Amino acid sequence: MHYAQSLAELPSRDTILSMSGLDFMQGVLDGTMPRPPISRLLNYHLDSVEPGKVVFRGTPQFDHFNPTGTVHGGWYGTILDSCMACAVMTCVPKGAVYTTLEYKVNLTRAIPIDTEVLATGTIDHAGRSTGVASGTITDAKTGKLYATGSTTCIIMQIA
């Protein structure tokens, strides 16, 4: 898996605009586009991509704990933001970009340390200027639900 190690290794805006969002996400999956650096720090990676749906696989570790000995809420929020926003990205046309406007996270239970989870983002609406998606974090083995989320993204036509 290739991670960008510097700003120079991240795809340029022109490169991103030359591809559909789905093509870009498939490039991240197949390694022709670099993985985002944050995914290395938080120990998650892209697992699957299809139109309107993205799955990340991750395992929170001790470095992701808060002072009370549980996985920090920011870990949940980051992996949910990633899967939900990337689900929107799969619907972004060539010549456009997107960004998250807001997202919400609901924690349903604590993720035990070293438990592999799936974060699944699914598109609810993809229009010309907005995208809405929902997401879940579940245990990769048992399917137990750890969190849910929702996001609204703005889609901007550039080219």
DSSP file with accessible surface (Angstrom, degrees, kcal/mol):
  #  RESIDUE AA STRUCTURE BP1 BP2  ACC     N-H-->O    O-->H-N    N-H-->O    O-->H-N    TCO  KAPPA ALPHA  PHI   PSI    X-CA   Y-CA   Z-CA
    1    1 A M              0   0  160      0, 0.0     2,-0.6     0, 0.0    29,-0.0   0.000 360.0 360.0 360.0 130.7    0.0    0.0    0.0
    2    2 A H        -     0   0   90     31,-0.2    33,-3.4    26,-0.2     2,-0.4  -0.825 360.0-169.3 -98.6 122.0    1.4    3.3   -1.0
    3    3 A Y  B     -a   35   0A  48     -2,-0.6     2,-0.3    31,-0.2     7,-0.0  -0.893  30.3-112.0-104.3 143.2    1.0    6.3    1.3
    4    4 A A        -     0   0    2     31,-1.5     3,-0.1    -2,-0.4     6,-0.1  -0.554  28.4-171.0 -68.3 132.1    1.7    9.8    0.3
    5    5 A Q        +     0   0  126     -2,-0.3     2,-0.3     1,-0.2    -1,-0.1   0.512  66.8  14.1-103.7 -10.0    4.8   10.9    2.3
    6    6 A S  S >> S-     0   0   58      1,-0.1     3,-1.4     0, 0.0     4,-0.6  -0.970  83.5 -99.3-155.0 166.2    4.7   14.6    1.4
    7    7 A L  G >4 S+     0   0  152     -2,-0.3     3,-1.2     1,-0.3    -1,-0.1   0.855 120.1  62.7 -58.7 -33.3    2.4   17.2   -0.1
    8    8 A A  G 34 S+     0   0   95      1,-0.3    -1,-0.3    -3,-0.0     4,-0.1   0.762  99.5  54.6 -65.3 -23.4    4.3   16.7   -3.4
    9    9 A E  G <4 S+     0   0   80     -3,-1.4    -1,-0.3     2,-0.1    -2,-0.2   0.592  87.0  96.6 -88.1 -10.5    3.1   13.0   -3.5
   10   10 A L  S << S-     0   0   68     -3,-1.2    25,-0.0    -4,-0.6    -7,-0.0  -0.491  91.7 -92.6 -74.5 149.8   -0.6   13.8   -3.2
   11   11 A P        -     0   0   32      0, 0.0    -1,-0.1     0, 0.0    -2,-0.1  -0.330  44.3-115.9 -62.2 142.0   -2.5   14.0   -6.4
   12   12 A S     >  -     0   0   57      1,-0.1     4,-2.4    -4,-0.1     5,-0.2  -0.321  22.5-110.4 -72.3 162.7   -2.7   17.4   -8.0
   13   13 A R  H  > S+     0   0  148      1,-0.2     4,-2.8     2,-0.2     5,-0.2   0.901 120.8  54.4 -59.9 -39.8   -6.1   19.2   -8.3
   14   14 A D  H  > S+     0   0  126      2,-0.2     4,-1.3     1,-0.2    -1,-0.2   0.895 107.6  49.8 -63.1 -39.4   -5.8   18.8  -12.1
   15   15 A T  H  4 S+     0   0   50      2,-0.2     3,-0.4     1,-0.2     4,-0.4   0.942 112.3  47.2 -63.4 -46.6   -5.3   15.0  -11.7
   16   16 A I  H >< S+     0   0   42     -4,-2.4     3,-1.4     1,-0.2    79,-0.3   0.928 112.0  50.0 -61.6 -44.0   -8.3   14.8   -9.4
   17   17 A L  H 3< S+     0   0   20     -4,-2.8    78,-1.5     1,-0.3    -1,-0.2   0.741 102.0  63.1 -68.3 -21.2  -10.5   16.9  -11.8
   18   18 A S  T 3< S+     0   0   67     -4,-1.3     2,-0.3    -3,-0.4    -1,-0.3   0.547 103.0  57.4 -80.7  -4.8   -9.5   14.7  -14.7
   19   19 A M  S <  S-     0   0   37     -3,-1.4    76,-0.5    -4,-0.4    77,-0.3  -0.879  85.7-112.6-123.7 153.2  -11.2   11.7  -13.2
   20   20 A S     >  -     0   0   28     -2,-0.3     4,-2.4    74,-0.2     5,-0.2  -0.445  37.9-111.1 -71.8 160.1  -14.6   10.8  -12.0
   21   21 A G  H  > S+     0   0    2     71,-3.2     4,-2.6     1,-0.2    69,-0.2   0.881 119.9  53.2 -60.8 -37.6  -14.9   10.4   -8.2
   22   22 A L  H  > S+     0   0   35     68,-0.5     4,-2.6    70,-0.5    -1,-0.2   0.934 108.8  48.6 -64.4 -43.9  -15.5    6.6   -8.7
   23   23 A D  H  > S+     0   0   83      1,-0.2     4,-2.0     2,-0.2    -2,-0.2   0.905 111.6  50.5 -62.3 -40.4  -12.3    6.3  -10.9
   24   24 A F  H  X S+     0   0   30     -4,-2.4     4,-1.9     2,-0.2    -2,-0.2   0.949 111.3  47.3 -62.4 -47.9  -10.3    8.2   -8.2
   25   25 A M  H  X S+     0   0    7     -4,-2.6     4,-2.3     1,-0.2    -2,-0.2   0.887 110.5  51.9 -64.1 -37.4  -11.6    6.0   -5.4
   26   26 A Q  H  X S+     0   0   78     -4,-2.6     4,-2.7     1,-0.2    -1,-0.2   0.875 106.8  55.4 -66.2 -32.6  -10.8    2.8   -7.5
   27   27 A G  H  X>S+     0   0    3     -4,-2.0     6,-2.1     2,-0.2     5,-1.1   0.885 106.8  49.0 -64.7 -38.9   -7.3    4.2   -8.0
   28   28 A V  H ><5S+     0   0   16     -4,-1.9     3,-0.5     4,-0.2    -2,-0.2   0.936 112.6  49.3 -64.4 -43.1   -6.9    4.5   -4.2
   29   29 A L  H 3<5S+     0   0   77     -4,-2.3    -2,-0.2     1,-0.2    -1,-0.2   0.924 115.7  40.9 -62.8 -43.5   -8.1    0.9   -3.9
   30   30 A D  H 3<5S-     0   0  107     -4,-2.7    -1,-0.2    -5,-0.1    -2,-0.2   0.500 114.7-112.8 -88.4  -1.9   -5.8   -0.5   -6.6
   31   31 A G  T <<5S+     0   0   42     -4,-0.9    -3,-0.2    -3,-0.5    -4,-0.1   0.459  87.8 113.3  90.7   0.9   -2.8    1.6   -5.5
   32   32 A T  S   <S+     0   0  102     -5,-1.1    -4,-0.2    -6,-0.2    -5,-0.1   0.711  82.8  45.4 -77.9 -17.3   -2.5    3.9   -8.5
   33   33 A M  S    S-     0   0   27     -6,-2.1    -2,-0.2    -7,-0.1   -31,-0.2  -0.948 102.0-106.3-117.1 144.3   -3.5    6.8   -6.2
   34   34 A P        -     0   0   18      0, 0.0   -31,-0.2     0, 0.0    -2,-0.1  -0.341  29.9-111.7 -72.1 150.3   -1.8    7.1   -2.8
   35   35 A R  B     -a    3   0A  19    -33,-3.4   -31,-1.5     1,-0.1     5,-0.1  -0.480  44.5 -94.9 -69.7 150.4   -3.7    6.3    0.4
   36   36 A P    >>  -     0   0   50      0, 0.0     3,-1.3     0, 0.0     4,-0.7  -0.445  29.2-126.8 -68.4 138.3   -4.4    9.3    2.6
   37   37 A P  H >> S+     0   0   48      0, 0.0     4,-1.5     0, 0.0     3,-1.0   0.846 105.6  64.0 -55.6 -34.3   -1.7    9.8    5.2
   38   38 A I  H 3> S+     0   0   77      1,-0.3     4,-2.2     2,-0.2     5,-0.2   0.833  92.7  63.0 -62.2 -28.8   -4.3    9.9    8.0
   39   39 A S  H <4>S+     0   0    1     -3,-1.3     5,-2.3     1,-0.2     4,-0.5   0.832 102.1  50.6 -67.8 -28.1   -5.3    6.3    7.3
   40   40 A R  H X<5S+     0   0  100     -3,-1.0     3,-0.8    -4,-0.7    -1,-0.2   0.943 111.1  47.9 -69.1 -47.0   -1.8    5.2    8.3
   41   41 A L  H 3<5S+     0   0  118     -4,-1.5    -2,-0.2     1,-0.2    -1,-0.2   0.851 119.4  38.4 -63.0 -35.5   -1.9    7.2   11.6
   42   42 A L  T 3<5S-     0   0   34     -4,-2.2    -1,-0.2     2,-0.1    17,-0.2   0.363 110.0-120.2-102.4   6.0   -5.3    5.8   12.5
   43   43 A N  T < 5 +     0   0   57     -3,-0.8    16,-2.0    -4,-0.5     2,-0.3   0.927  67.8 118.5  60.6  54.1   -4.7    2.3   11.2
   44   44 A Y  E   < -B   58   0B   2     -5,-2.3     2,-0.3    14,-0.2    14,-0.3  -0.965  36.4-172.0-141.8 159.6   -7.4    1.9    8.6
   45   45 A H  E     -B   57   0B  52     12,-2.5    12,-3.0    -2,-0.3     2,-0.2  -0.984  36.5 -87.2-148.7 159.3   -7.5    1.3    4.8
   46   46 A L  E     +B   56   0B  16     -2,-0.3    10,-0.3    10,-0.2     3,-0.1  -0.490  39.6 175.7 -68.5 129.0   -9.9    1.2    1.9
   47   47 A D  E     -     0   0B  61      8,-3.3     2,-0.3     1,-0.4     9,-0.2   0.767  60.2  -2.6-106.5 -40.0  -11.4   -2.3    1.6
   48   48 A S  E     -B   55   0B  38      7,-1.8     7,-2.4     2,-0.0    -1,-0.4  -0.993  53.1-163.3-156.2 153.6  -13.9   -2.0   -1.2
   49   49 A V  E     +B   54   0B  19     -2,-0.3     5,-0.2     5,-0.2    38,-0.0  -0.999  19.0 151.2-139.1 133.5  -15.4    0.6   -3.6
   50   50 A E  E >   -B   53   0B  97      3,-2.4     3,-2.4    -2,-0.4    40,-0.1  -0.949  60.4 -64.9-149.6 165.1  -18.6    0.5   -5.7
   51   51 A P  T 3  S-     0   0   94      0, 0.0    40,-0.1     0, 0.0    36,-0.1  -0.350 123.0  -0.4 -56.4 120.7  -20.9    3.3   -7.0
   52   52 A G  T 3  S+     0   0    7     35,-0.4    71,-2.8    34,-0.2     2,-0.3   0.479 122.2  79.8  81.0   5.0  -22.5    4.8   -3.9
   53   53 A K  E <   +BC  50 122B  78     -3,-2.4    -3,-2.4    69,-0.2     2,-0.4  -0.979  47.0 175.0-150.4 132.2  -20.8    2.6   -1.4
   54   54 A V  E     -BC  49 121B   0     67,-2.1    67,-3.1    -2,-0.3     2,-0.4  -0.996  10.3-161.9-135.6 139.1  -17.3    2.5    0.2
   55   55 A V  E     -BC  48 120B  11     -7,-2.4    -8,-3.3    -2,-0.4    -7,-1.8  -0.989   2.6-168.6-124.4 128.5  -16.0    0.3    3.0
   56   56 A F  E     -BC  46 119B   9     63,-2.7    63,-3.0    -2,-0.4     2,-0.4  -0.878   9.8-150.9-107.5 148.5  -12.9    0.9    5.1
   57   57 A R  E     +BC  45 118B  60    -12,-3.0   -12,-2.5    -2,-0.4     2,-0.3  -0.973  27.7 157.4-119.3 131.4  -11.4   -1.7    7.4
   58   58 A G  E     -BC  44 117B   3     59,-2.2    59,-3.4    -2,-0.4   -14,-0.2  -0.979  33.0-149.3-152.7 164.7   -9.5   -0.7   10.5
   59   59 A T        -     0   0   28    -16,-2.0    57,-0.2    -2,-0.3     2,-0.1  -0.924  20.9-139.7-139.4 108.6   -8.3   -1.7   13.9
   60   60 A P        -     0   0    0      0, 0.0    54,-2.3     0, 0.0    55,-0.3  -0.462  26.4-169.5 -68.2 141.1   -8.1    0.8   16.8
   61   61 A Q    >   -     0   0   78     52,-0.2     3,-2.5    -2,-0.1     4,-0.1  -0.647  41.7 -80.6-122.4-179.4   -4.9    0.3   18.9
   62   62 A F  G >  S+     0   0  148      1,-0.3     3,-2.1    -2,-0.2     7,-0.1   0.857 124.3  63.2 -54.0 -38.1   -3.6    1.7   22.1
   63   63 A D  G 3  S+     0   0  141      1,-0.3    -1,-0.3     8,-0.0   -21,-0.0   0.649  99.0  57.1 -63.2 -13.0   -2.4    4.9   20.5
   64   64 A H  G <  S+     0   0   16     -3,-2.5     8,-3.0     2,-0.0    -1,-0.3   0.307  86.1 108.7-100.8   7.9   -6.1    5.7   19.6
   65   65 A F  B <   -G   71   0C  51     -3,-2.1     6,-0.2     6,-0.3    -3,-0.0  -0.495  62.3-134.9 -83.0 153.7   -7.2    5.5   23.3
   66   66 A N    >   -     0   0   40      4,-2.8     3,-2.0    -2,-0.2     4,-0.2  -0.427  43.6 -86.1 -92.7 178.5   -8.3    8.5   25.3
   67   67 A P  T 3  S+     0   0  137      0, 0.0    -2,-0.0     0, 0.0    -1,-0.0   0.703 125.8  61.2 -63.8 -16.6   -7.1    8.9   28.9
   68   68 A T  T 3  S-     0   0  115      2,-0.2     3,-0.1     3,-0.0    -3,-0.0   0.413 119.2-104.4 -91.6   3.2   -9.9    6.7   30.3
   69   69 A G  S <  S+     0   0   41     -3,-2.0     2,-0.3     1,-0.3    -4,-0.1   0.736  83.2 108.1  86.8  24.4   -8.8    3.7   28.3
   70   70 A T  S    S-     0   0   60     -4,-0.2    -4,-2.8    42,-0.1    -1,-0.3  -0.893  81.5 -79.5-126.7 162.4  -11.3    3.6   25.5
   71   71 A V  B     -G   65   0C   5     40,-0.5    -6,-0.3    -2,-0.3    40,-0.1  -0.395  56.3-111.0 -61.6 128.4  -11.1    4.3   21.8
   72   72 A H    >>  -     0   0  100     -8,-3.0     3,-1.7     1,-0.1     4,-1.1  -0.328  16.9-124.6 -62.1 140.5  -11.3    8.1   21.4
   73   73 A G  H 3> S+     0   0   33      1,-0.3     4,-2.6     2,-0.2     5,-0.2   0.781 108.8  67.7 -58.2 -26.3  -14.4    9.4   19.7
   74   74 A G  H 3> S+     0   0   31      2,-0.2     4,-2.5     1,-0.2    -1,-0.3   0.815  94.8  56.2 -64.8 -29.1  -12.2   11.1   17.1
   75   75 A W  H <> S+     0   0    6     -3,-1.7     4,-2.2   -11,-0.2     5,-0.3   0.953 109.6  45.2 -66.5 -47.1  -11.2    7.7   15.8
   76   76 A Y  H  X S+     0   0    6     -4,-1.1     4,-2.3     1,-0.2     5,-0.2   0.932 115.0  49.0 -57.2 -48.5  -14.9    6.8   15.2
   77   77 A G  H  X S+     0   0    5     -4,-2.6     4,-2.8     1,-0.2    -2,-0.2   0.896 110.7  49.3 -62.2 -40.0  -15.5   10.2   13.7
   78   78 A T  H  X S+     0   0   31     -4,-2.5     4,-2.5     2,-0.2    -1,-0.2   0.939 113.0  44.1 -69.0 -45.6  -12.6   10.0   11.3
   79   79 A I  H  X S+     0   0    0     -4,-2.2     4,-2.4     2,-0.2     5,-0.2   0.896 116.6  48.0 -69.9 -33.8  -13.3    6.6    9.9
   80   80 A L  H  X S+     0   0    0     -4,-2.3     4,-2.7    -5,-0.3     5,-0.3   0.932 111.0  50.2 -69.3 -43.4  -17.0    7.4    9.6
   81   81 A D  H  X S+     0   0   41     -4,-2.8     4,-2.5    -5,-0.2     5,-0.4   0.924 112.0  50.6 -58.0 -41.8  -16.2   10.7    7.9
   82   82 A S  H  X S+     0   0   22     -4,-2.5     4,-2.2    -5,-0.2    -2,-0.2   0.951 114.1  40.7 -62.1 -51.1  -13.9    8.8    5.5
   83   83 A C  H  X S+     0   0    0     -4,-2.4     4,-1.5     2,-0.2    38,-0.3   0.912 119.1  44.9 -69.4 -38.9  -16.4    6.1    4.5
   84   84 A M  H  X S+     0   0    0     -4,-2.7     4,-1.7     2,-0.2    -2,-0.2   0.948 116.3  44.4 -70.8 -46.7  -19.4    8.4    4.2
   85   85 A A  H  X S+     0   0    3     -4,-2.5     4,-2.5    -5,-0.3    -2,-0.2   0.889 112.7  52.5 -66.1 -36.1  -17.6   11.2    2.3
   86   86 A C  H  X S+     0   0   17     -4,-2.2     4,-1.7    -5,-0.4    -1,-0.2   0.830 103.3  57.6 -70.7 -28.2  -15.9    8.7    0.0
   87   87 A A  H  < S+     0   0    0     -4,-1.5   -35,-0.4     2,-0.2     4,-0.3   0.923 109.2  46.2 -62.6 -41.7  -19.3    7.2   -0.8
   88   88 A V  H >< S+     0   0    0     -4,-1.7     3,-2.4     1,-0.2     4,-0.4   0.934 106.4  59.9 -62.4 -43.5  -20.3   10.7   -1.9
   89   89 A M  H >< S+     0   0   12     -4,-2.5     3,-1.8     1,-0.3    -1,-0.2   0.845  93.5  64.6 -54.5 -35.9  -17.0   10.9   -3.9
   90   90 A T  T 3< S+     0   0    9     -4,-1.7   -68,-0.5     1,-0.3    -1,-0.3   0.687 105.2  46.3 -63.6 -14.9  -18.0    7.8   -5.9
   91   91 A C  T <  S+     0   0   50     -3,-2.4    -1,-0.3    -4,-0.3    -2,-0.2   0.376  85.0 110.4-105.9   0.7  -20.9    9.9   -7.3
   92   92 A V    <   -     0   0    3     -3,-1.8   -71,-3.2    -4,-0.4   -70,-0.5  -0.647  65.5-131.6 -80.4 127.8  -18.9   13.0   -8.1
   93   93 A P    >   -     0   0   57      0, 0.0     3,-1.4     0, 0.0   -74,-0.1  -0.303  33.1 -79.9 -75.7 163.1  -18.5   13.6  -11.9
   94   94 A K  T 3  S+     0   0  144      1,-0.2   -74,-0.2   -76,-0.1   -76,-0.2  -0.306 119.5  33.3 -54.3 138.3  -15.3   14.3  -13.7
   95   95 A G  T 3  S+     0   0    4    -78,-1.5    63,-2.7   -76,-0.5    64,-2.5   0.542 104.7  92.9  88.2   7.9  -14.5   18.0  -13.4
   96   96 A A  E <   -D  157   0B   3     -3,-1.4    -1,-0.3   -77,-0.3     2,-0.3  -0.897  50.9-165.0-131.5 159.9  -15.9   18.3   -9.9
   97   97 A V  E     -D  156   0B  29     59,-2.3    59,-3.3    -2,-0.3     2,-0.3  -0.858   8.6-153.3-132.7 170.3  -14.7   18.1   -6.3
   98   98 A Y  E     -D  155   0B  59     -2,-0.3     2,-0.3    57,-0.2    57,-0.2  -0.935   7.4-170.3-139.7 164.3  -16.5   17.7   -3.0
   99   99 A T  E     -D  154   0B  74     55,-1.7    55,-2.5    -2,-0.3     2,-0.3  -0.978  34.7 -99.4-151.6 152.7  -15.9   18.6    0.7
  100  100 A T  E     -D  153   0B  38     -2,-0.3    53,-0.3    53,-0.2     3,-0.1  -0.557  28.1-176.4 -71.6 130.1  -17.7   17.6    3.9
  101  101 A L  E     -     0   0B 103     51,-2.8     2,-0.3     1,-0.4    52,-0.2   0.823  69.3 -21.7 -89.9 -43.8  -20.1   20.4    5.2
  102  102 A E  E     -D  152   0B 131     50,-1.7    50,-2.2     2,-0.0    -1,-0.4  -0.978  57.6-167.7-159.9 155.2  -21.1   18.6    8.4
  103  103 A Y  E     -D  151   0B 100     -2,-0.3     2,-0.4    48,-0.2    48,-0.2  -0.987   7.7-152.0-147.4 156.9  -21.2   15.1    9.8
  104  104 A K  E     -D  150   0B 111     46,-2.6    46,-1.8    -2,-0.3     2,-0.4  -0.978   7.1-162.4-129.6 141.6  -22.8   13.5   12.9
  105  105 A V  E     -D  149   0B  40     -2,-0.4     2,-0.5    44,-0.2    44,-0.2  -0.983   4.5-166.9-127.5 135.0  -21.6   10.4   14.8
  106  106 A N  E     -D  148   0B  66     42,-3.1    42,-2.3    -2,-0.4     2,-0.5  -0.978  12.7-152.4-120.3 114.7  -23.6    8.3   17.3
  107  107 A L  E     +D  147   0B  92     -2,-0.5    40,-0.3    40,-0.2     3,-0.1  -0.755  15.8 177.8 -86.4 127.9  -21.5    5.9   19.4
  108  108 A T        -     0   0   70     38,-2.7     2,-0.3    -2,-0.5    39,-0.2   0.705  65.4 -12.6-102.0 -26.0  -23.5    2.8   20.4
  109  109 A R  S    S-     0   0  122     37,-1.4    -1,-0.4     0, 0.0     2,-0.2  -0.966  78.6 -84.0-165.8 163.2  -20.8    0.9   22.3
  110  110 A A        -     0   0   59     -2,-0.3    37,-0.0    -3,-0.1   -40,-0.0  -0.508  36.2-130.1 -75.2 139.6  -17.0    0.9   22.9
  111  111 A I        -     0   0    3     -2,-0.2   -40,-0.5   -40,-0.1     3,-0.1  -0.798  27.7-125.0 -86.0 122.4  -14.8   -0.8   20.4
  112  112 A P    >   -     0   0   69      0, 0.0     3,-1.5     0, 0.0   -42,-0.1  -0.365  37.9 -87.4 -65.7 147.6  -12.5   -3.2   22.2
  113  113 A I  T 3  S+     0   0   70      1,-0.3   -52,-0.2   -54,-0.1     3,-0.1  -0.195 112.0  14.2 -53.9 143.2   -8.7   -2.7   21.5
  114  114 A D  T 3  S+     0   0  103    -54,-2.3     2,-0.6     1,-0.2    -1,-0.3   0.682  88.6 142.4  61.8  23.0   -7.4   -4.6   18.5
  115  115 A T    <   -     0   0   25     -3,-1.5     2,-0.3   -55,-0.3    -1,-0.2  -0.841  49.7-132.3 -93.6 122.0  -10.9   -5.4   17.2
  116  116 A E        -     0   0   72     -2,-0.6    24,-2.6   -57,-0.2    25,-0.4  -0.587  31.5-174.8 -75.2 131.4  -11.1   -5.2   13.4
  117  117 A V  E     -CE  58 139B   0    -59,-3.4   -59,-2.2    -2,-0.3     2,-0.5  -0.858  22.8-136.0-125.2 160.3  -14.1   -3.2   12.2
  118  118 A L  E     -CE  57 138B  36     20,-2.9    20,-2.6    -2,-0.3     2,-0.6  -0.969  11.2-160.3-112.8 131.1  -15.7   -2.3    9.0
  119  119 A A  E     -CE  56 137B   0    -63,-3.0   -63,-2.7    -2,-0.5     2,-0.5  -0.962  15.1-169.0-111.2 113.2  -16.8    1.3    8.3
  120  120 A T  E     -CE  55 136B  25     16,-2.3    16,-1.7    -2,-0.6     2,-0.4  -0.916   7.2-167.6-112.0 122.9  -19.4    1.3    5.6
  121  121 A G  E     -CE  54 135B   0    -67,-3.1   -67,-2.1    -2,-0.5     2,-0.4  -0.925   6.4-173.5-109.3 134.4  -20.6    4.5    3.9
  122  122 A T  E     -CE  53 134B  59     12,-2.9    12,-2.5    -2,-0.4   -69,-0.2  -0.993  25.3-118.4-131.2 132.7  -23.7    4.4    1.6
  123  123 A I  E     + E   0 133B  39    -71,-2.8    10,-0.3    -2,-0.4     3,-0.1  -0.430  26.9 176.2 -69.5 135.8  -25.0    7.2   -0.5
  124  124 A D  E    S+     0   0B  95      8,-3.4     2,-0.3     1,-0.4     9,-0.2   0.650  74.4   2.9-104.7 -31.8  -28.5    8.5    0.4
  125  125 A H  E     - E   0 132B  93      7,-2.1     7,-2.9     2,-0.0     2,-0.4  -0.945  55.5-175.7-156.3 132.9  -28.6   11.3   -2.2
  126  126 A A  E     + E   0 131B  47     -2,-0.3     5,-0.2     5,-0.2     2,-0.1  -0.923  22.8 160.6-132.7 106.0  -26.2   12.5   -4.8
  127  127 A G        -     0   0   29      3,-3.2    -2,-0.0    -2,-0.4   -36,-0.0  -0.360  55.9 -84.2-108.6-165.8  -27.3   15.7   -6.6
  128  128 A R  S    S+     0   0  192      1,-0.1     3,-0.1    -2,-0.1    29,-0.1   0.859 123.9  13.6 -71.1 -34.1  -25.6   18.3   -8.7
  129  129 A S  S    S+     0   0   57      1,-0.2    26,-2.5    27,-0.1     2,-0.3   0.566 124.9  42.2-122.9 -11.7  -24.5   20.4   -5.6
  130  130 A T  E     - F   0 154B  50     24,-0.3    -3,-3.2   -32,-0.0     2,-0.4  -0.979  51.7-165.2-137.3 154.2  -25.0   18.2   -2.5
  131  131 A G  E     -EF 126 153B   0     22,-2.4    22,-3.3    -2,-0.3     2,-0.4  -0.996   6.3-165.8-133.9 139.7  -24.4   14.6   -1.5
  132  132 A V  E     +EF 125 152B  46     -7,-2.9    -8,-3.4    -2,-0.4    -7,-2.1  -0.987  14.7 169.1-126.3 134.6  -25.9   12.9    1.6
  133  133 A A  E     -EF 123 151B   0     18,-1.8    18,-2.4    -2,-0.4     2,-0.3  -0.957  20.2-148.1-142.1 160.4  -24.6    9.6    3.0
  134  134 A S  E     -EF 122 150B  41    -12,-2.5   -12,-2.9    -2,-0.3     2,-0.3  -0.862  17.3-168.4-124.3 162.0  -24.9    7.4    6.1
  135  135 A G  E     -EF 121 149B   5     14,-2.2    14,-2.1    -2,-0.3     2,-0.3  -0.978  11.2-161.1-149.7 161.2  -22.5    5.1    7.7
  136  136 A T  E     -EF 120 148B  50    -16,-1.7   -16,-2.3    -2,-0.3     2,-0.5  -0.977  12.5-147.0-138.5 152.2  -21.9    2.4   10.2
  137  137 A I  E     +EF 119 147B   0     10,-2.5     9,-3.2    -2,-0.3    10,-1.4  -0.995  31.6 171.0-116.0 122.7  -19.0    0.9   12.1
  138  138 A T  E     -EF 118 145B  27    -20,-2.6   -20,-2.9    -2,-0.5     2,-0.2  -0.926  42.2 -92.8-130.2 156.0  -19.5   -2.8   12.7
  139  139 A D  E  >  -E  117   0B  21      5,-2.3     4,-1.9    -2,-0.3   -22,-0.3  -0.496  32.8-138.1 -64.4 130.3  -17.3   -5.7   14.1
  140  140 A A  T  4 S+     0   0   28    -24,-2.6    -1,-0.1    -2,-0.2   -23,-0.1   0.777  99.1  34.5 -65.5 -25.9  -15.7   -7.3   11.0
  141  141 A K  T  4 S+     0   0  190    -25,-0.4    -1,-0.2     3,-0.1   -24,-0.1   0.865 131.8  23.1 -95.3 -42.8  -16.3  -10.8   12.5
  142  142 A T  T  4 S-     0   0   99      2,-0.1    -2,-0.2     0, 0.0     3,-0.1   0.626  89.7-127.2-103.1 -18.1  -19.6  -10.6   14.3
  143  143 A G     <  +     0   0   46     -4,-1.9    -3,-0.1     1,-0.2   -26,-0.0   0.493  48.7 163.1  81.2   3.1  -21.4   -7.6   12.7
  144  144 A K        -     0   0  100     -6,-0.1    -5,-2.3     1,-0.1     2,-0.4  -0.302  40.1-119.5 -58.2 134.1  -21.9   -6.0   16.1
  145  145 A L  E     + F   0 138B  63     -7,-0.2    -7,-0.2     1,-0.2    -1,-0.1  -0.649  38.5 167.1 -82.3 128.2  -22.8   -2.3   15.7
  146  146 A Y  E     -     0   0B   4     -9,-3.2   -38,-2.7    -2,-0.4   -37,-1.4   0.668  63.9  -8.2-108.6 -28.4  -20.4    0.2   17.3
  147  147 A A  E     -DF 107 137B   0    -10,-1.4   -10,-2.5   -40,-0.3    -1,-0.4  -0.986  49.9-153.7-165.1 157.7  -21.5    3.5   15.7
  148  148 A T  E     +DF 106 136B  42    -42,-2.3   -42,-3.1    -2,-0.3     2,-0.3  -0.891  19.4 175.2-129.6 164.1  -23.6    5.2   13.1
  149  149 A G  E     -DF 105 135B   7    -14,-2.1   -14,-2.2    -2,-0.3     2,-0.3  -0.979  17.4-153.3-159.9 169.7  -23.2    8.4   11.3
  150  150 A S  E     -DF 104 134B  56    -46,-1.8   -46,-2.6    -2,-0.3     2,-0.3  -0.979  13.2-169.4-147.0 154.3  -24.5   10.8    8.6
  151  151 A T  E     -DF 103 133B   2    -18,-2.4   -18,-1.8    -2,-0.3     2,-0.4  -0.986  15.9-153.7-144.0 153.8  -22.9   13.4    6.4
  152  152 A T  E     -DF 102 132B  39    -50,-2.2   -51,-2.8    -2,-0.3   -50,-1.7  -1.000  21.4-173.3-124.1 128.3  -23.8   16.2    4.1
  153  153 A C  E     -DF 100 131B   0    -22,-3.3   -22,-2.4    -2,-0.4     2,-0.4  -0.914  20.2-131.4-119.7 150.4  -21.2   17.2    1.4
  154  154 A I  E     -DF  99 130B  57    -55,-2.5   -55,-1.7    -2,-0.3     2,-0.5  -0.839  16.7-151.4 -98.0 136.3  -21.1   20.0   -1.1
  155  155 A I  E     -D   98   0B   7    -26,-2.5     2,-0.5    -2,-0.4   -57,-0.2  -0.951  11.7-162.9-109.6 124.4  -20.3   19.1   -4.7
  156  156 A M  E     -D   97   0B  68    -59,-3.3   -59,-2.3    -2,-0.5     2,-0.6  -0.952  13.7-142.3-116.3 122.1  -18.5   21.8   -6.6
  157  157 A Q  E     +D   96   0B  94     -2,-0.5   -61,-0.3   -61,-0.2   -62,-0.1  -0.718  30.8 163.4 -79.6 119.2  -18.3   21.9  -10.4
  158  158 A I              0   0   72    -63,-2.7   -62,-0.2    -2,-0.6    -1,-0.2   0.802 360.0 360.0-105.5 -47.0  -14.9   23.2  -11.3
  159  159 A A              0   0  107    -64,-2.5    -1,-0.1  -142,-0.1     0, 0.0  -0.665 360.0 360.0-105.6 360.0  -14.2   22.3  -14.9
